[in-house]
Amino acid sequence: MSGAGSLYRAGAESSAGRTSGSAKTGLEMGDFLKLMIAQFQNQSMDSQVDSTQYITQLAQFSAIQAMTAMTQNLDRQYAASLVGKTVAVQTTGGAVTGRAEGVNYYSDGSSWVVVGDGEYALSDVIQVIDPASEQTPGGGESAEETQPAGETPEKA
């Protein structure tokens, strides 16, 4: 993969390669307003609902929407921070470990991490592996922890 376009595809709609599903659940502002209109239409003249209750409900719903948007933005930032790092992803077939090569953001607000040939939901990432703790390809320790031949480490 090369170029910024391969790292970020905003609003990409292709679901090919996704390894776990995320269905959009919950109510949106339009659903809330439809419900409020139905409540207005179906209230009896004997027991009308106080309008401050509707305003309170609307304010609460707006706060929930704002928190949801903030959570999605934080997820996007976190997903972007994983690019180039080694991650472990939990799948139904077991854990997959590899370098996060990119991130895809979808219109439903979900963020998907591209590892190798697969695309995994951000919620499936179970570990970010620190490069300093990884072993070198020869099976030895990282360069920071090795001592030159003939020298012994000093004790504090």
Contacts in CASP RR format, 6 or more apart in sequence:
PFRMAT RR
TARGET T0000
AUTHOR 0000-0000-0000
METHOD contacts of the structure
MODEL  1
MSGAGSLYRAGAESSAGRTSGSAKTGLEMGDFLKLMIAQFQNQSMDSQVD
STQYITQLAQFSAIQAMTAMTQNLDRQYAASLVGKTVAVQTTGGAVTGRA
EGVNYYSDGSSWVVVGDGEYALSDVIQVIDPASEQTPGGGESAEETQPAG
ETPEKA
1 7 0 8 1.000
1 101 0 8 1.000
1 102 0 8 1.000
1 114 0 8 1.000
6 101 0 8 1.000
6 102 0 8 1.000
7 83 0 8 1.000
7 101 0 8 1.000
7 102 0 8 1.000
7 103 0 8 1.000
8 80 0 8 1.000
8 102 0 8 1.000
8 103 0 8 1.000
8 104 0 8 1.000
8 105 0 8 1.000
9 104 0 8 1.000
9 105 0 8 1.000
10 105 0 8 1.000
11 105 0 8 1.000
11 106 0 8 1.000
11 107 0 8 1.000
12 104 0 8 1.000
12 105 0 8 1.000
12 106 0 8 1.000
13 106 0 8 1.000
13 107 0 8 1.000
17 118 0 8 1.000
17 119 0 8 1.000
18 112 0 8 1.000
18 119 0 8 1.000
18 121 0 8 1.000
19 91 0 8 1.000
19 118 0 8 1.000
19 119 0 8 1.000
19 120 0 8 1.000
19 121 0 8 1.000
19 124 0 8 1.000
20 91 0 8 1.000
20 120 0 8 1.000
20 121 0 8 1.000
20 123 0 8 1.000
20 124 0 8 1.000
21 121 0 8 1.000
22 108 0 8 1.000
22 110 0 8 1.000
22 121 0 8 1.000
24 108 0 8 1.000
27 35 0 8 1.000
27 61 0 8 1.000
29 61 0 8 1.000
29 62 0 8 1.000
29 65 0 8 1.000
32 57 0 8 1.000
32 58 0 8 1.000
32 61 0 8 1.000
36 54 0 8 1.000
36 57 0 8 1.000
36 58 0 8 1.000
39 49 0 8 1.000
39 54 0 8 1.000
43 49 0 8 1.000
72 109 0 8 1.000
72 111 0 8 1.000
75 109 0 8 1.000
75 111 0 8 1.000
75 122 0 8 1.000
76 103 0 8 1.000
76 105 0 8 1.000
76 111 0 8 1.000
78 111 0 8 1.000
78 122 0 8 1.000
79 103 0 8 1.000
79 105 0 8 1.000
79 111 0 8 1.000
79 112 0 8 1.000
79 113 0 8 1.000
79 122 0 8 1.000
80 103 0 8 1.000
82 100 0 8 1.000
82 103 0 8 1.000
82 113 0 8 1.000
82 125 0 8 1.000
82 128 0 8 1.000
83 100 0 8 1.000
83 101 0 8 1.000
83 102 0 8 1.000
83 103 0 8 1.000
84 99 0 8 1.000
84 100 0 8 1.000
84 101 0 8 1.000
84 102 0 8 1.000
85 99 0 8 1.000
85 100 0 8 1.000
85 128 0 8 1.000
85 129 0 8 1.000
85 131 0 8 1.000
86 97 0 8 1.000
86 98 0 8 1.000
86 99 0 8 1.000
86 100 0 8 1.000
86 128 0 8 1.000
86 129 0 8 1.000
86 131 0 8 1.000
86 134 0 8 1.000
87 97 0 8 1.000
87 98 0 8 1.000
87 99 0 8 1.000
87 100 0 8 1.000
87 113 0 8 1.000
87 115 0 8 1.000
87 125 0 8 1.000
87 127 0 8 1.000
87 128 0 8 1.000
87 129 0 8 1.000
88 95 0 8 1.000
88 96 0 8 1.000
88 97 0 8 1.000
88 98 0 8 1.000
88 125 0 8 1.000
88 126 0 8 1.000
88 127 0 8 1.000
88 128 0 8 1.000
88 129 0 8 1.000
89 95 0 8 1.000
89 96 0 8 1.000
89 97 0 8 1.000
89 113 0 8 1.000
89 115 0 8 1.000
89 120 0 8 1.000
89 124 0 8 1.000
89 125 0 8 1.000
89 126 0 8 1.000
90 124 0 8 1.000
90 126 0 8 1.000
91 120 0 8 1.000
91 124 0 8 1.000
95 126 0 8 1.000
96 115 0 8 1.000
96 120 0 8 1.000
97 129 0 8 1.000
98 115 0 8 1.000
98 116 0 8 1.000
99 115 0 8 1.000
99 116 0 8 1.000
100 113 0 8 1.000
100 114 0 8 1.000
100 115 0 8 1.000
101 114 0 8 1.000
101 115 0 8 1.000
101 116 0 8 1.000
102 113 0 8 1.000
102 114 0 8 1.000
103 111 0 8 1.000
103 112 0 8 1.000
103 113 0 8 1.000
103 114 0 8 1.000
104 111 0 8 1.000
104 112 0 8 1.000
104 114 0 8 1.000
104 119 0 8 1.000
105 111 0 8 1.000
105 112 0 8 1.000
106 112 0 8 1.000
110 121 0 8 1.000
110 122 0 8 1.000
111 121 0 8 1.000
111 122 0 8 1.000
112 119 0 8 1.000
112 120 0 8 1.000
112 121 0 8 1.000
112 122 0 8 1.000
113 119 0 8 1.000
113 120 0 8 1.000
113 121 0 8 1.000
113 122 0 8 1.000
113 125 0 8 1.000
132 142 0 8 1.000
132 144 0 8 1.000
133 142 0 8 1.000
134 142 0 8 1.000
135 141 0 8 1.000
135 142 0 8 1.000
136 142 0 8 1.000
136 143 0 8 1.000
140 146 0 8 1.000
147 153 0 8 1.000
END
